[in-house]
């Protein structure tokens, strides 16, 4: 698939619709540009990985809680339907 687009004076380009759709891009999404040694430009959506969130909720000095201890048994009456 090859689609041409125009570079504006501000350095902006429009990503063609078919490419946006196939990549699942929506307004406000981030994309990354990587220039390889042979001059190839690679464009990728900037996706957050679960591993990016590791340690996000941990506060220094607070004891870690094992995942098994986080499971709570609620009576059926307390579960929203």
Beta strands, then each sheet from edge to edge (+ up, - down):
strand 1: 31-35
strand 2: 41-45
sheet 1: 1+ 2-
end
